Amino acid sequence: MTSPARQAPAALLAGRRRRRRRRAVGTAVLAALALLLIMATLLVGTTFYPVAEVIRVLAGEDVPGASFTVGQQRLPRALTGLLAGAAFGIAGSTFQTMLRNPLASPDVIGITSGASAAAVISLAVLHLSGGATTVIALVAGVATAAVIYAAARGGESTGGRLILIGIGIGAMLDAVVAFVIQRAAEWDVPVAMRWLTGSLNGARMEELWPLVLALALLGPVVAALSRDLGALELGDASATALGVRVGRTRVALILSAVALACVATATTGPIAFVAFLAGPIAQRIVGAGASLVVPSALVGACLVLAADLIGQFAFDTKFPVGVITGILGAPYLLVLLIRTNRKGASS
């Protein structure tokens, strides 16, 4: 008969193996789903192309009709959805984990509103190009995050104050966007409004480089700091006791997450609730206690790609991807606010 002292380590090892298996299977399923959605985006449209022709186009062959439609229209759209969704997912889960609050995503606390306001001014007032708009949106998003963080510092409930201050600043910036749209020239309004809804329409390969560079440079930074990020979830005192340099780590994570969210916003517009939803969904799939960087990136990509397909083909009218994600995310936000309010009332 096995003694309880020997049973305990065996149970711990078995539980660890189950968690690792769940993480591996969940991540693999998400990766396969993202691949299927990319293929669906390449295959489906006004003209349906067989898988063999799509593969030939991807291999660089010249296929009449398919080379233009798949290679120059659908492929940039699919890659933009994949990369932007991944950037939003990583940014959202980083903020939510670091601040220990599911409401603390860049789109909820006003950071993407700063990038949006700057981009609208760049497009509708200054008439700048896409590259300049990306830089301006990035700088504005970082500046907005710095203002929110500086205003929320101090005291015991920095996370809660940061969310409230962020929501207030986001509302102010949304008012700035509305003012700019109202005062802009008539021919500039459609461009700005199409961008504000969050859309993959008109995606081009040359516009993907900022996203590629952001993910290539900042994704590994967040992944490398994922263990420290998990320690921050326990609180500053516990993280410090575990040897984490809290201030330096938090600044690195905030800058990385803000940059990812702002570059994605500058590329596609503010696709609503992807950053907000990706982390919680990823955690439900792969389980708690593990790094959510890769699963959140995959969930974000799947959300954007799936919403884009729904917006294009599920209705008589084509809808931008941001409209679909807004419809999906708004009910979850309401439920989360109700639950948070009930917990606060009962405590």
ABEGO torsion letter per residue (X at the ends): XBBAAAAAAAAAAAAAAAAAAAAAAAAAAAAAAAAAAAAAAAABEABBBBAAAAAAAAAGBBBBGAAAAAAAAAAAAAAAAAAAAAAAAAAAAAAAAAAGBAABBAAAAGAAAAAAAAAAAAAAAAGBBAAAAAAAAAAAAAAAAAAAAAAABEEABAAAAAAAAAAAAAAAAAAAAAAAAAABBAAAAAAAAAAAAEBABGBBAAAAAAAAAAAAAAAAAAAAAAAAAAAAAAEAAAAAAAGBBAAAAAAAAAAAAAAAAAAAAAAAEBBBGAAAAAAAAAAAAAEBGBBAAAAAAAAAAAAAAAAAAAAAAABABBBBAAAAAAAAAAAAAAAAAAAAAAAAAAX
